[in-house]
Amino acid sequence: MTEEAGPEWRIAVEPVCVGSGMCAGTAPEYFRMKGGRSQARRPAVAPDAKLLDIAESCPVEAIRVRDRDGVLLAPEDLRDS
């Protein structure tokens, strides 16, 4: 994305993913299952509150949502770490 495209968020799935499939089932536009684990379809996306909910709902907190500057937005439990 370019600066003209507006703000972007970065999403990543950490290796601790256990492959529950919740994220891919809830938001297939952002996640897919590959090799029994979740994978972000694109590392940079337009802001979407749905991503924050998905990161918070991950049973092992494997999904990270960061803003353009790298500030962790979700999961909330890890923001102060």
Long-range contacts (C-beta under 8 A, 24 or more apart in sequence): 1-44, 1-46, 5-46, 6-46, 7-46, 7-47, 7-67, 7-68, 8-44, 8-45, 8-46, 8-47, 8-68, 9-44, 9-45, 9-46, 9-47, 9-48, 9-51, 9-65, 9-66, 9-67, 9-68, 9-73, 10-43, 10-44, 10-45, 10-64, 10-65, 10-66, 10-67, 10-68, 10-70, 11-40, 11-42, 11-43, 11-44, 11-45, 11-51, 11-63, 11-64, 11-65, 11-66, 12-40, 12-43, 12-63, 12-64, 12-66, 13-37, 13-38, 13-39, 13-40, 13-62, 13-63, 13-64, 14-61, 14-62, 14-63, 14-64, 15-62, 16-60, 16-61, 16-62, 17-60, 17-62, 18-59, 18-60, 18-62, 20-58, 20-59, 22-54, 22-57, 22-58, 22-59, 23-54, 23-57, 23-58, 23-63, 26-50, 26-54, 26-57, 27-51, 27-54, 30-54, 38-62, 38-63
